[in-house]
Each structure stands twice: as C-alpha cells, then as structure tokens.
Amino acid sequence: MIDTHSHLADSQFDNDFSQMIERAKAAGVEKAIVCAEFRSDFEKIMKLAEEYPDFIRPAIGVHPVQKESTSANWSHFDGVEEYLKKNHTKLIAIGEIGLDFTPRYLKNEEDDKKVQREILKKQIELANEYNLPVNVHSRSAGKPAISWLIENGAKKVQMHAFSGNVKSAKEGINAGYYFSIPPSFSLNENEKIPLISAIPLELLLLETDSPVLGPSKTERNEPANIGISAKLIAKAKNISVEEVIKQTTENAKTLYPFL
C-alpha cells in the first residue's frame, strides 16, 4: 500500500520515528508521501527523505491556513517559489496546497478567499512548470477547489480527504482527479460510503494524513492504520480488500510515477 498523504515531519513522531516506519512496513505500507503545510516544514521533510529513501517521498507546498484563525497571505509564500525551483527534481508533488473556507479561518471573507485562490493558482503554475502532481486540501471548499484547479489547468491532482458530497466531487471525477480516503472516514462510514461508491476505483487512493484523521479521535494516527482505508473502500465497492490494495497502489504509481 502507498500512503499518499501524511505529515510524518510532525513533532509527534520525533520520539519513535524509526519504530513508526517499521510498524508501517509490517502493516504492508510500501512508501509514504510526506507533505508540507508550512515553509518551516520544508528542510525537515527533505532531510527525512534523504534518511529514509526507501520509504519517504517529499511533497513541498504551503497550506491555505497557516495559523489558527488566520488565512494564508503572501508573506507565507516568501521563499517558496525559489525553494521549489531549486529542489523540484527531488519532489514527488507540490503539496499540501488548496483552499480552506472554514468560517473561523476567514477574518475578511472575500479578501481571504481571493488570497487563497491566488496562492493556489501560483502553486498550480509551478506544478505544471515542473510537471509535478498537486496534493490538495479542500476543507469547506470542495466544489470551489475543484473548479479552480480545472480553471487553472491542473491536470495531475489528488484531492486529499475530500469532505464534499457526491455532487461536488463530480466535476473532479470527470476531470480524472484522484480522491484519497483516510482512516477517519470509517468513523462516519454511512456518510462517506456514498461518496466512495461514486468515485471509480481507478481514481481512488489510500492516505492517513498522519498524525491526524485516524480511526480514533483521541489517538495519534500513523501509516500503519492505512489498511482501515482499504477495508472501507472494499466495503463501499463490495469487492475484496486485496483488489482495493492492488488497484489503489497502481493508481498511486500512475499519478506519482517516481514512487
């Protein structure tokens, strides 16, 4: 299995990183894409990718929300374009990028949404320039994010932990975008199964979003839990877990050929 979206550079893993990797491998995880959220993540992610070249693939980008109750602004993008230009050949993707229209993060709604869109557009342009996929966050902005990605020519796209409904996902499905399923979807599977059922198996991926979005709201998530996502897809599709694992791994290697 491939964990296509994680945050293993998070400090929650500092004390048992090697053991966490071993647990992942024992659970059948072949590789993990480790995404950035903040500019301060970049160097740590790249260092981890150097230390664990058989397991970690780095994705670099800036998340739309940088601090609690603060939307992204252009100061958060300082040095990012230069960093991507210098390191793009080492990357698996640009991410985690996207839109987050959660009301508590929007101090000035229209201005904040405009800045988020502009920063996402710039990162889409860089992804296209370097022929890299984008790993996309779209909380409370599923339909707007997909429409903006299409409008700005994003072709290789992973919609991570998509929280929208079937209707809002449809445009992305038609565009051939991939959608990844975290273990947390098992907590409200009656709500999530219709979405998973509507997405073709050929466009589904596994993810954990470790250390969050796990099968328990009170425990740290980690890549070893990814089998829960595979089981949920199998249930939604009424197929075997083995078929899910085989196809989602093929899907990951299609979207991310340098895995």
CORFENNOR-V296408 format. One record per backbone hydrogen bond with DSSP energy under -0.5 kcal/mol. CO is the residue of the C=O (numbers start at 0). NH is the residue of the N-H. If there is no record, write none. Layout:
# CORFENNOR-V296408
CO:NH
CO:NH
This chain:
# CORFENNOR-V296408
0:29
0:30
1:3
2:32
4:207
4:208
5:34
6:9
9:12
10:13
12:15
15:19
16:20
17:21
18:22
19:23
20:24
21:25
22:26
23:28
24:27
27:29
30:2
31:33
31:56
32:5
32:34
33:58
36:62
37:40
37:41
38:41
40:44
41:45
42:46
43:47
44:48
45:49
46:50
47:51
49:52
51:54
51:55
54:31
56:33
57:91
57:92
58:35
63:65
63:71
66:69
69:65
69:66
72:75
73:76
74:77
76:79
76:80
78:82
79:83
80:84
81:85
82:86
83:87
86:89
87:90
91:132
92:59
92:94
93:134
94:35
96:136
101:104
102:105
104:106
107:111
108:112
109:113
110:114
111:115
112:116
113:117
114:118
115:119
116:120
117:121
118:122
119:123
120:124
121:125
122:126
123:127
124:128
125:129
126:131
127:130
132:93
133:135
133:157
134:95
134:96
135:159
136:98
137:140
138:100
140:144
141:145
142:146
143:147
144:148
145:149
146:150
147:151
148:153
149:152
154:156
155:133
156:177
157:135
157:159
158:161
158:179
164:168
165:169
168:171
168:172
169:173
170:174
171:176
172:175
177:158
178:204
179:160
179:161
179:181
180:206
181:184
182:185
183:186
184:187
185:188
187:190
187:191
188:192
191:195
192:196
193:197
194:198
195:198
197:199
199:202
200:203
202:178
204:180
205:3
208:211
209:6
210:220
212:183
221:224
222:225
223:226
224:227
224:228
225:228
225:229
226:230
227:231
228:232
229:233
230:234
231:235
232:236
233:237
233:238
239:243
240:244
241:245
242:246
243:247
244:248
245:249
246:250
247:251
248:252
249:253
250:254
251:255
254:256
255:258
